Structure formats: C-alpha cells, structure tokens
Amino acid sequence: MINRISSYVFLQLAVGLVMVTVAVTCVVWLSQSLRFIEMIVNRGLNAGAFLTLTGLMMPNFLTIILPIAIFIVTVFFYHKMIMDRELMVMRAAGMSSLSLSKPALAMAIALVGFGYALSIYIVPASYKMFREMQWDIRYNLSNVLLREGAFNEVAKGITIYVRNRTPDGQLLGILAHDSRIKGGEYTLMAESGAMIRTKEGARVVLSKGNRQSFDKKTNQLSLLYFDRYLFDMKSENKVGGVRFHEPRELTLSELNNMDLTNVRGAGKFTVEIHRRLALPWSAMGFVFIALASLMGGSFSRRGETKRVIMAIVLAGAYQAGILSAISAAAKQSALTPLIYVVTLTPIIVGLIALTLGTVKLRKRQQLTAGGV
C-alpha cells in the first residue's frame, strides 16, 4: 500500500518536473536568443546555426533551472495533496512525514546525480562548443554578410559599402576603405564584385574599378585602374586571434592543473571547481525547504498559504545565499567553505525537522493506542 502511494506521488512529481522544466527552459531560451539578433542580421546566421548556438547554452541553464523546477513542483503537488486532504488520509494510515517525503527526496537524489553529469561533463563540453562557435561567427570573416546600402565594418580598419546585392550573390557598386596599415590607407571603387571564401579567410573579387591612395608627404593622389582586383579582408589586428577561455568551458582536470599565476580573475577559476561539486546538491536543498515548510506540524487549510509563502521566501534566500557565497569565494579564497555550508544547511535542517516530526507522530500514535 505504502509503495503504491509513493509510486503515485513520484509519478506526479516526475510529470510535473518535466512540464515545468520544459516551460521554464523555453522562456529562458527565448530570452537568451534575443542576444543573437545582431548575428542574424549582420552575420547572416542561418536557422540551423542559430538553433545549434542557442541549444548549446541550455545545459548550462539547466543546472539552475532543474533545482528551481523541482522546488516549484514539490510545493505545488504537496500543497495540492494537503488541500485535497490526501496527505491527511496517508498520515492517518500510519505514514510519517519522512515516509511521505520519500518520493520527492528520491526525485531530488536523481537530480543530484544528473546535476553532477551536467556540471562535470555536459556543461564544459557544450559551453566550449558554444564559445568556439560564437567566436567563429563573430570574428571569422567567412561568416560576414555584407549588407546593401550600409557601411559594413567587417574588421578593424576595413570598411565596405555595397549599393546592391543580386539574388545570386553578386555585389554591385562597391566602395572599400582599408586603413590597416598606418600611413598606407587606400580606397577601392568597383562596379561589381563577389565574395569568395578560402582557407585563409574571406576575399572580395572586384571587377572594373580603381584603387586610390593619397601620399601625405608629397600630397599626391595615386590612381590605379583595374579590370580585376582581389581584396584581402584579413585583419592583422584581429581581436579573435587568441580567445579567452572562461572557467565554465574547462574540465575539472584542466581547472586543477591550471597555472593561475598571471591569469585575470584567477579566483573565478578556483571557485568554479567548488561550484560544480556543491551546486548539484541545491536540488536536494530546495526540496527539503519545500517539505519542511509544508509538512512541519499538523496539516491545516488555513495555515497552508502562509507555509507556501514561507517556502518561497526561504527558497529565494537560499538561491541568493548560494550566489553570494560563490561571489564572495571568488574574491576571497578563504570563504570557499561557505559555498558548502550554504548549500548543505537546508538539507541538514530539513532532515532534522522531518525526523523530529516523524518521532512526534509515533509518540502520538503510541499514546493514542495506549489510551484505547
């Protein structure tokens, strides 16, 4: 009987968790995808690349979404069962607060395991792919889409204007200004042209135009007419030459063996190890906050709203405490144990509260049986 009840509650929590996670993930995906509007407009990002880029961000957000989702689901379903008097019937049947909490705790344990898989393996790999793809789109000139009727700054020192673009990709009315070499600036004008992609980068083949350069020393204008000209858009001072690796895209092995002597923001790399080890347990912490708030003491319809509000306030304080502890540890390494203290406190306090509730219920049942 008890196993059937636990299976029923667990199934309800599992379905609710999937629904809430999908809903919250869609909202987060939509909000984050707005960041890439510039890439779609200016860089010609296609639908497939856009979905891949935004999809690679999701594992990182799931580490935050899942603990909050299990909290929402636990509060909702246990509150619903209390209001429908289902938990009162289960308790009258001899089930303690700890027994009633087992389905939610089992779900939380499963999320802790999945959280470790995300934090240690999935997130570093996916976030690294995301950063590399984002970097390539932003700084690889082969991804540049030259907009017509606008001055396109494709790289530092390179500006290109295109009057029109034909459906087959031909460029009409081209003006290009190259100021990469100080003192050697020049301007190109051509009737038509086309962008080609090579292993070395992007090139523009210009047809029927001229190359103008001005010598400041002699104050003379040089004019060179051409039928065909190959314009190299490779930037010598390209920002994308060396990419800075963020802590989230490094594996635990790389973080442990990293030389942080001259690394900017070294504290973030150190605290990232502890964040990955501690954060998965926040799912358990959120569940204990929900259970201890709703199931502490006797069930009463009048007091349930206050308990739900208390659970939400405590959950908000818990999330803020975790973020504050991580931020403080990044600035001062001596505060690193605070991450584990804040993460584990609700688990310990909640377990004690549920255990004491179980002990009180057994004593009450024994007294009732003795009186009978």
C-alpha distance (Angstrom), angle and dihedral (degrees) to the residues before:
residue distance angle dihedral
M1 . . .
I2 3.80 . .
N3 3.80 91.4 .
R4 3.81 90.5 52.7
I5 3.80 91.2 50.7
S6 3.80 91.6 48.7
S7 3.81 90.8 48.4
Y8 3.80 90.3 50.2
V9 3.81 93.0 51.0
F10 3.81 92.3 43.5
L11 3.81 91.4 52.2
Q12 3.79 91.5 50.0
L13 3.80 90.9 50.1
A14 3.82 92.4 47.2
V15 3.81 93.4 52.0
G16 3.79 91.4 45.5
L17 3.80 92.0 48.0
V18 3.80 92.0 53.6
M19 3.81 92.3 48.2
V20 3.81 95.3 47.1
T21 3.80 92.9 43.7
V22 3.80 92.3 50.8
A23 3.82 92.0 46.9
V24 3.81 95.0 48.0
T25 3.81 92.1 42.6
C26 3.81 90.8 53.4
V27 3.80 90.8 51.3
V28 3.81 91.8 48.5
W29 3.81 91.5 45.3
L30 3.79 91.1 51.4
S31 3.81 93.4 48.5
Q32 3.80 93.5 46.2
S33 3.79 94.2 45.2
L34 3.81 89.4 64.3
R35 3.81 87.3 70.8
F36 3.80 89.6 69.3
I37 3.80 98.1 54.6
E38 3.81 88.8 102.1
M39 3.80 90.6 55.4
I40 3.79 91.9 50.0
V41 3.81 93.3 49.8
N42 3.81 102.1 35.8
R43 3.79 103.1 26.9
G44 3.78 101.1 37.4
L45 3.81 94.1 -120.4
N46 3.81 108.1 -174.0
A47 3.80 125.7 -141.2
G48 3.81 94.4 -101.5
A49 3.80 94.1 51.6
F50 3.82 90.6 44.1
L51 3.82 93.0 53.2
T52 3.80 91.3 45.3
L53 3.79 92.7 49.3
T54 3.80 95.2 48.3
G55 3.81 91.9 40.9
L56 3.79 91.6 56.7
M57 3.81 89.1 60.3
M58 3.79 94.5 57.0
P59 3.85 99.8 79.3
N60 3.79 88.7 57.7
F61 3.81 91.3 52.4
L62 3.81 92.5 44.7
T63 3.81 89.7 67.0
I64 3.81 86.5 66.1
I65 3.81 100.0 31.2
L66 3.83 98.2 53.2
P67 3.85 97.9 57.3
I68 3.80 90.5 47.2
A69 3.81 91.4 45.4
I70 3.81 93.4 52.9
F71 3.81 89.0 49.4
I72 3.82 91.8 52.5
V73 3.80 92.3 46.8
T74 3.82 93.9 46.7
V75 3.80 93.1 49.6
F76 3.81 92.4 45.8
F77 3.80 99.2 48.0
Y78 3.80 98.1 38.9
H79 3.80 89.9 46.8
K80 3.80 89.4 49.1
M81 3.82 91.8 49.5
I82 3.79 90.2 49.4
M83 3.81 92.6 50.2
D84 3.83 90.1 46.6
R85 3.84 88.7 48.8
E86 3.80 90.6 -123.1
L87 3.81 92.8 127.8
M88 3.78 90.8 47.5
V89 3.80 89.7 56.9
M90 3.81 91.2 46.4
R91 3.81 91.4 50.1
A92 3.79 90.7 47.4
A93 3.80 87.0 54.0
G94 3.80 88.5 61.2
M95 3.82 102.2 -93.7
S96 3.80 113.6 141.7
S97 3.80 126.4 -143.3
L98 3.80 89.4 -100.9
S99 3.81 91.6 51.8
L100 3.79 91.7 48.6
S101 3.79 89.0 50.5
K102 3.81 95.9 53.1
P103 3.85 96.3 91.3
A104 3.80 91.9 53.4
L105 3.80 91.9 43.6
A106 3.81 90.9 49.6
M107 3.79 89.1 52.1
A108 3.80 90.0 48.6
I109 3.81 92.2 51.0
A110 3.80 89.6 52.0
L111 3.82 89.5 51.1
V112 3.81 90.9 49.5
G113 3.80 89.4 56.5
F114 3.79 92.3 45.6
G115 3.80 89.1 45.8
Y116 3.81 90.6 57.6
A117 3.81 90.1 49.8
L118 3.80 88.9 52.1
S119 3.80 97.1 44.3
I120 3.79 98.6 42.7
Y121 3.81 104.1 34.0
I122 3.81 116.9 5.9
V123 3.82 102.6 42.3
P124 3.84 97.2 48.4
A125 3.81 91.2 49.0
S126 3.81 96.5 44.2
Y127 3.80 94.9 41.3
K128 3.79 91.2 49.9
M129 3.80 90.0 52.2
F130 3.80 89.4 47.6
R131 3.80 93.0 51.5
E132 3.80 93.1 46.4
M133 3.79 92.2 48.7
Q134 3.80 92.2 45.9
W135 3.79 90.9 48.6
D136 3.79 92.2 49.0
I137 3.80 92.3 50.0
R138 3.79 93.2 48.4
Y139 3.78 100.3 42.5
N140 3.78 107.5 21.8
L141 3.80 105.6 93.7
S142 3.78 91.2 -153.6
N143 3.82 86.0 76.7
V144 3.79 95.1 53.2
L145 3.78 117.0 121.2
L146 3.80 110.6 -157.9
R147 3.80 106.7 -141.4
E148 3.76 116.7 -144.1
G149 3.80 119.8 -120.0
A150 3.82 93.2 18.9
F151 3.79 139.1 90.1
N152 3.82 105.8 -110.3
E153 3.80 115.8 -156.4
V154 3.78 96.3 -157.6
A155 3.81 95.1 172.0
K156 3.76 140.5 -10.3
G157 3.78 107.0 -59.0
I158 3.82 95.8 6.5
T159 3.81 122.0 102.1
I160 3.80 123.5 171.8
Y161 3.79 129.8 -172.7
V162 3.81 121.7 -163.8
R163 3.80 121.0 -171.4
N164 3.80 97.1 -163.9
R165 3.80 141.2 -0.4
T166 3.77 120.7 -150.1
P167 3.84 121.9 -142.7
D168 3.82 90.1 -106.7
G169 3.83 91.6 56.3
Q170 3.80 99.7 -100.4
L171 3.82 116.0 147.3
L172 3.81 119.9 -137.7
G173 3.80 128.0 -165.1
I174 3.80 100.4 14.0
L175 3.79 127.3 -169.8
A176 3.81 119.0 178.2
H177 3.80 127.9 -179.2
D178 3.82 120.3 -163.5
S179 3.82 118.2 -166.0
R180 3.81 98.9 156.7
I181 3.81 92.8 116.0
K182 3.77 113.0 57.4
G183 3.80 109.1 -124.8
G184 3.80 91.7 10.6
E185 3.79 100.6 79.9
Y186 3.78 118.3 148.0
T187 3.80 140.3 173.3
L188 3.80 128.5 -137.0
M189 3.79 125.5 -156.3
A190 3.79 123.0 -175.0
E191 3.78 139.1 167.7
S192 3.78 93.8 -133.6
G193 3.77 144.2 -9.1
A194 3.77 146.9 156.7
M195 3.77 136.8 -131.7
I196 3.77 117.5 -119.6
R197 3.79 129.0 -171.9
T198 3.77 121.3 -138.1
K199 3.80 134.9 171.6
E200 3.81 89.0 -99.6
G201 3.82 92.8 52.8
A202 3.79 140.5 -90.4
R203 3.80 123.1 -22.9
V204 3.80 132.8 -176.3
V205 3.79 118.1 -144.6
L206 3.81 108.5 -150.3
S207 3.80 124.3 -160.5
K208 3.83 129.4 -159.6
G209 3.76 104.3 -3.7
N210 3.76 146.3 106.6
R211 3.79 140.6 -106.1
Q212 3.81 117.0 -135.8
S213 3.80 125.7 -167.1
F214 3.79 130.9 168.9
D215 3.81 122.9 -146.4
K216 3.80 107.7 -147.2
K217 3.80 92.7 -165.1
T218 3.81 95.7 56.8
N219 3.83 96.1 22.4
Q220 3.78 89.3 -131.2
L221 3.78 128.2 142.6
S222 3.79 116.5 -138.5
L223 3.78 117.6 -155.2
L224 3.80 123.6 -169.8
Y225 3.81 121.7 -176.9
F226 3.80 119.6 -153.7
D227 3.79 139.9 178.0
R228 3.78 92.9 -154.1
Y229 3.80 130.5 16.4
L230 3.81 131.2 174.9
F231 3.81 111.3 -144.7
D232 3.81 114.1 -159.3
M233 3.83 111.4 -150.6
K234 3.79 96.7 -171.4
S235 3.81 109.5 132.0
E236 3.78 116.9 -139.4
N237 3.81 90.5 -157.3
K238 3.77 96.6 43.5
V239 3.78 112.0 162.1
G240 3.75 91.1 -145.1
G241 3.80 94.3 67.2
V242 3.80 94.3 102.1
R243 3.79 120.2 21.4
F244 3.79 120.9 -148.3
H245 3.80 110.8 -129.1
E246 3.79 115.6 -136.8
P247 3.82 120.6 -142.0
R248 3.81 92.9 -113.4
E249 3.81 93.4 62.7
L250 3.81 95.2 53.3
T251 3.80 124.1 89.2
L252 3.80 121.7 -122.4
S253 3.80 89.4 -105.9
E254 3.80 91.3 53.6
L255 3.80 91.8 47.1
N256 3.81 92.3 49.5
N257 3.82 94.3 48.5
M258 3.80 96.5 40.6
D259 3.79 119.6 121.3
L260 3.80 104.4 -132.1
T261 3.80 97.1 -179.5
N262 3.80 97.1 111.1
V263 3.78 100.2 13.7
R264 3.79 119.3 126.9
G265 3.81 111.3 -120.3
A266 3.81 93.6 8.7
G267 3.82 91.0 171.0
K268 3.81 91.2 65.7
F269 3.80 90.9 57.7
T270 3.80 92.1 49.8
V271 3.78 95.6 46.7
E272 3.82 91.6 46.7
I273 3.81 90.3 72.9
H274 3.81 92.3 54.6
R275 3.80 92.2 41.9
R276 3.81 90.6 57.7
L277 3.81 92.4 47.6
A278 3.81 95.5 46.6
L279 3.80 105.8 33.0
P280 3.85 98.0 71.0
W281 3.81 88.6 62.4
S282 3.81 90.0 62.0
A283 3.83 87.6 82.2
M284 3.79 88.3 63.2
G285 3.80 90.6 44.6
F286 3.82 92.8 53.6
V287 3.81 91.6 48.5
F288 3.81 92.4 51.0
I289 3.81 90.3 49.4
A290 3.82 90.0 53.2
L291 3.82 94.7 44.9
A292 3.80 96.8 43.8
S293 3.81 91.4 47.7
L294 3.82 96.1 48.2
M295 3.79 101.5 34.1
G296 3.78 101.6 38.1
G297 3.80 108.3 115.8
S298 3.79 126.4 -12.4
F299 3.80 123.9 -24.7
S300 3.78 116.3 -101.5
R301 3.80 129.0 167.0
R302 3.79 92.9 -147.7
G303 3.77 94.8 55.9
E304 3.80 98.2 41.7
T305 3.81 95.9 88.4
K306 3.79 90.5 55.5
R307 3.79 90.3 49.4
V308 3.80 92.1 51.6
I309 3.80 90.6 49.8
M310 3.80 90.2 47.9
A311 3.82 90.8 51.0
I312 3.83 91.4 50.9
V313 3.81 92.4 48.6
L314 3.81 92.0 48.2
A315 3.81 91.4 47.3
G316 3.80 90.7 51.1
A317 3.79 90.9 49.1
Y318 3.81 90.0 47.4
Q319 3.82 93.1 52.8
A320 3.81 91.3 45.6
G321 3.80 89.8 48.5
I322 3.81 92.4 53.2
L323 3.80 92.7 49.1
S324 3.81 91.5 46.0
A325 3.80 91.9 49.5
I326 3.81 91.7 50.4
S327 3.81 91.5 47.8
A328 3.80 92.5 47.6
A329 3.82 92.5 47.4
A330 3.82 90.7 51.5
K331 3.81 89.1 57.8
Q332 3.81 97.2 38.2
S333 3.81 118.0 26.6
A334 3.81 91.7 -160.8
L335 3.82 88.0 71.2
T336 3.83 93.3 59.4
P337 3.87 93.9 105.4
L338 3.80 86.5 60.2
I339 3.82 88.7 73.7
Y340 3.81 91.3 61.4
V341 3.81 93.2 41.1
V342 3.81 93.2 53.5
T343 3.81 93.1 43.0
L344 3.81 96.4 48.6
T345 3.83 100.2 38.1
P346 3.85 96.7 83.7
I347 3.81 89.8 46.9
I348 3.80 93.4 54.3
V349 3.81 95.3 40.4
G350 3.82 92.4 44.8
L351 3.80 93.0 48.9
I352 3.81 90.5 50.7
A353 3.82 91.4 48.1
L354 3.82 93.6 50.4
T355 3.81 92.0 44.5
L356 3.81 92.3 51.1
G357 3.80 89.1 48.2
T358 3.80 89.6 53.3
V359 3.81 91.9 49.3
K360 3.81 92.0 49.7
L361 3.82 91.2 49.3
R362 3.81 92.0 51.6
K363 3.80 91.8 49.4
R364 3.78 90.2 49.0
Q365 3.81 90.8 50.1
Q366 3.79 91.0 48.3
L367 3.80 91.5 50.7
T368 3.79 90.8 48.1
A369 3.81 91.5 49.0
G370 3.83 90.8 47.7
G371 3.78 92.1 50.5
V372 3.76 90.6 51.6
